[in-house]
């Protein structure tokens, strides 16, 4: 699995200078709201922070790879992960060309880094080390004349794998993020 992620990251970094019209690197941060599917579960607010690398392949599409710390769970359990999503999306110019609106989707793999359960309902010993998600979202942002990009990103993640051993409980949730990035290269 880690070999596949390293290869995908290498392809993004190596292919970007060859085909990109605009490459970017940025920081992201914000809030998460998550719960569990297939059981009665209350929501949990958490945080997220990370980095993003990407490029615009054509005037209308963007590919990016992210690495983020993300909190998930519900009111009884807090799960911290390192998420590595690979996202592809279409871009439309609005507001006289100054505003960029991007719809995107992709695949996300999450690696557990910590767990804290406050009830016997959940056990950290039964939490799987890796989870898969299907992310899709909307980003609205603007490039400044100095080459800085500022955007608001709203993303939904649908869990594709079980959170706990021997269960059919999956994680799902929202991310509400601010992204600030810089154009690099051309």
Phi and psi in degrees as a GROMACS rama.xvg file:
@    title "Ramachandran Plot"
@    xaxis  label "Phi"
@    yaxis  label "Psi"
@TYPE xy
-66.4888  -30.5029  UNK-2
-64.6565  -41.4691  UNK-3
-63.9906  -43.581  UNK-4
-64.6524  -40.7861  UNK-5
-64.2846  -39.2238  UNK-6
-66.427  -41.5132  UNK-7
-63.7105  -42.5937  UNK-8
-62.4267  -43.1846  UNK-9
-62.4111  -40.2897  UNK-10
-63.1527  -42.8088  UNK-11
-62.3111  -46.4608  UNK-12
-68.3635  -42.6265  UNK-13
-75.5083  -36.8623  UNK-14
-78.6476  -24.5279  UNK-15
-56.3296  -49.3917  UNK-16
-64.3909  -28.2508  UNK-17
-75.5395  -36.3795  UNK-18
-117.523  -10.5028  UNK-19
-80.0735  140.842  UNK-20
-87.9108  -32.3461  UNK-21
-147.009  120.726  UNK-22
-100.61  152.559  UNK-23
-147.326  156.356  UNK-24
-135.957  140.878  UNK-25
-156.687  173.305  UNK-26
-112.849  144.901  UNK-27
-129.151  153.082  UNK-28
-167.183  153.12  UNK-29
167.762  -150.632  UNK-30
-116.193  154.532  UNK-31
-123.75  151.435  UNK-32
-135.639  115.937  UNK-33
-137.807  164.127  UNK-34
-158.186  -171.951  UNK-35
-112.657  143.794  UNK-36
-96.2903  155.99  UNK-37
78.2095  3.71921  UNK-38
-143.779  162.764  UNK-39
-71.5474  118.097  UNK-40
-143.224  137.957  UNK-41
-92.0731  159.423  UNK-42
-80.126  157.211  UNK-43
-133.094  130.155  UNK-44
-87.3386  143.972  UNK-45
-150.964  -162.536  UNK-46
-129.293  168.245  UNK-47
-151.366  145.979  UNK-48
-155.653  144.307  UNK-49
-175.888  -164.442  UNK-50
-125.758  155.883  UNK-51
-136.225  140.729  UNK-52
-126.925  135.136  UNK-53
-162.875  178.495  UNK-54
-154.538  152.605  UNK-55
-91.5958  117.388  UNK-56
-81.8965  -34.4348  UNK-57
-140.314  -179.125  UNK-58
-63.1905  -19.6202  UNK-59
-117.25  1.24497  UNK-60
-136.792  149.202  UNK-61
-134.239  138.648  UNK-62
-120.054  132.01  UNK-63
-144.901  154.778  UNK-64
-120.337  132.884  UNK-65
-121.719  159.735  UNK-66
-135.838  120.453  UNK-67
-142.054  145.749  UNK-68
-85.2348  131.647  UNK-69
-138.047  137.069  UNK-70
-99.5934  136.891  UNK-71
-137.722  177.89  UNK-72
128.337  -151.676  UNK-73
-142.948  -165.304  UNK-74
-65.5878  -16.6888  UNK-75
-102.002  -12.4382  UNK-76
-147.716  135.313  UNK-77
-113.529  124.771  UNK-78
-119.197  127.54  UNK-79
-108.376  136.235  UNK-80
-133.496  159.614  UNK-81
-104.948  114.083  UNK-82
-95.558  141.135  UNK-83
-130.955  86.0594  UNK-84
-90.1839  143.771  UNK-85
-111.294  118.159  UNK-86
-121.029  143.193  UNK-87
-132.04  134.759  UNK-88
-153.802  162.037  UNK-89
-96.9996  144.165  UNK-90
-117.107  136.607  UNK-91
-125.18  138.62  UNK-92
-89.3573  133.84  UNK-93
-135.258  174.757  UNK-94
62.8536  42.1966  UNK-95
74.7903  15.8066  UNK-96
96.3327  -10.4523  UNK-97
-79.7664  -29.9145  UNK-98
-99.8258  136.299  UNK-99
-111.882  129.682  UNK-100
-114.764  129.372  UNK-101
-129.615  122.199  UNK-102
-98.4187  136.665  UNK-103
-147.676  165.918  UNK-104
-153.63  175.399  UNK-105
172.309  -150.344  UNK-106
-134.985  144.862  UNK-107
-136.607  129.628  UNK-108
-113.013  136.103  UNK-109
-121.528  134.075  UNK-110
-112.426  122.111  UNK-111
-66.6053  133.208  UNK-112
-116.684  -23.2197  UNK-113
-161.334  163.098  UNK-114
-149.398  141.01  UNK-115
-143.004  111.452  UNK-116
-106.512  136.201  UNK-117
-107.247  10.1423  UNK-118
-148.049  162.714  UNK-119
-78.9735  -7.84181  UNK-120
-60.8159  -37.1216  UNK-121
-121.865  146.39  UNK-122
-122.318  129.508  UNK-123
-64.6516  -23.7602  UNK-124
-65.9007  -23.538  UNK-125
-97.1564  0.154971  UNK-126
-77.2212  129.581  UNK-127
-68.1375  150.692  UNK-128
-78.5861  -21.0973  UNK-129
-133.67  140.6  UNK-130
-132.709  152.889  UNK-131
-116.713  142.347  UNK-132
-134.321  155.986  UNK-133
-110.664  101.317  UNK-134
-91.9582  144.32  UNK-135
-150.206  147.977  UNK-136
-167.5  -170.899  UNK-137
-135.108  131.104  UNK-138
-123.779  135.532  UNK-139
-125.906  124.281  UNK-140
-152.576  -177.054  UNK-141
-147.519  135.053  UNK-142
-86.6951  134.742  UNK-143
-91.1626  168.111  UNK-144
-63.8319  -25.6594  UNK-145
-82.2124  1.64601  UNK-146
89.92  14.9117  UNK-147
-98.1302  139.601  UNK-148
-112.543  130.868  UNK-149
-125.24  129.266  UNK-150
-147.122  156.886  UNK-151
-108.998  132.003  UNK-152
-124.966  126.15  UNK-153
-119.545  122.804  UNK-154
-132.892  138.727  UNK-155
-110.16  136.506  UNK-156
-119.275  121.486  UNK-157
-100.948  122.578  UNK-158
-68.912  132.238  UNK-159
-105.603  -9.8682  UNK-160
-131.842  162.849  UNK-161
-76.2865  143.845  UNK-162
-78.0883  -41.5584  UNK-163
-112.085  150.571  UNK-164
-60.6473  142.693  UNK-165
56.0724  41.1652  UNK-166
-145.885  168.086  UNK-167
-116.121  33.367  UNK-168
-91.9885  125.465  UNK-169
-118.736  158.11  UNK-170
-95.9118  146.998  UNK-171
-147.802  156.866  UNK-172
175.864  174.952  UNK-173
-111.834  149.907  UNK-174
-127.589  132.337  UNK-175
-120.966  107.18  UNK-176
-127.782  155.46  UNK-177
-109.162  135.029  UNK-178
-121.455  133.425  UNK-179
-128.155  124.16  UNK-180
-140.608  170.072  UNK-181
-125.45  143.303  UNK-182
-75.5701  136.947  UNK-183
-129.017  161.149  UNK-184
79.1539  -130.937  UNK-185
